[in-house]
Amino acid sequence: MIDTKYMELGQRLFKQLKEQFPELKMVDMTESVEDRDHLWVNIVMPDDEEREISVRELASELSMDILLEHGYHITVSTAANEERG
């Protein structure tokens, strides 16, 4: 079960990404299989490779800020094709 604080921080991270990249869609948030203290925010990335790189760079910065400020490890990952709908 995902901690409520994790959910809030994951949603905040996605909201910040969406402000810069409105085409993003969140599929879900899941615990890492290997580490229950690690949350994955699974999103549909832009088709444009340069925009995808920009999304990943911003996501890395925001994730690092969350880790340093709150101690929560959150990673933005690309949703699997079957999850994209």
N, C-alpha and C positions, 0 to 999 in steps of 0.2 A: 504494500500500500504506500502510495506517495504521500509524504509529509505535506501538510497544508502550506507551510512556508515555502517549500520547494515549488509547489504549484503556483503560488503568487509570484515568486521570482521568475519562474519560467514564463508565465503569462506576461509579466512586465518586460522581460527580455524580448519576447516576440513582438509586443506592442511597439517597442523602440525600433526594432528592425522594420516593421510594417510602416512606420512613419517615414522612413527613408526609401523603402521599397514596397509600394502599395500593392504590387502584384503577388506578393508572397501569400501562401495559404498554409496554415498549420493543420497537420493531419492529426497528431496526438502528442502526448507527453508520456514517456515510459521510463521505468527504472532500467538502468543498465543491468544486463544479465550477470555480468561479472562483479559489479559493485553496487550494492543497494543504496549507497550514499552518493550516487551519480545519476543525474536526471538527463534524459535525452529529449530535446524538443525537435520533433520530426516535422519538417516542412517540405513543401514543393518549391524547389529552387527555380529561378528564372531560366528560360531557355538560352538566353544570351550569356556566353561564357564570361565576358568581362563583368557583367552585373553579378553573376554567381560568385566570382572572386571577390567583388566588393562586399557582397552579403557576408561571405565567410570571414573577411577581414574585420568587419564591424562586429559580427557575432563573437569573434575571438576576443576583441577588446571588451565588449559588454560582459562576456562570460568571466573574463579575468577580473573585472571590477567586482562582480558578484562574489567571486571566490575570495578576493581580498577583503571585501567589506563584510560579508556575511558567513563565509566559510562553506558555502554550498557550491558543489561542482556541477555545472550545467553545460551541456554540449548541444549545439545545434547541428542536426544531421539531416541528410537528404532522405525523404520518405521513399521506401521501396516502391517499385512500380505498381504492385498490387494494392498498395495503400492509397495511391493517388486518386483512385476512383475513376 
